[in-house]
Amino acid sequence: MKLNTDSNFNLTLKEIVAALVGLSSLFGIYFTLQSDVANAASAIEDLKLNSVQKVEFTFKDELIRESIKNSQLQINHIEKSVDEINSTVKKLDERIYELTK
């Protein structure tokens, strides 16, 4: 097959429409991928800016651990107070019993 000025190139309307549909599909895929890549790049930048830094994580961890320790100390103090109240109530109960005899 030789192409020259006298060569005839025949395409049917169906083939032209199919080629246009194929090209438009390829262009659509290309621009969709470009948009997805741009969105992913901006999402990565957002994650870099909004991520928890190591120093921030360390401070938050220390704060949580300190809060747990303080809560435990308060619980221990409350337990001691409850024990003292219980012993006082027992003594009062014994005295009331002795008085009612």
Summary of the structure (lengths in Angstrom):
residues: 101
radius of gyration: 41.2
end to end distance: 129.7
largest distance: 135.3
contacts: 173
relative contact order: 0.04
helix: 84%
strand: 0%
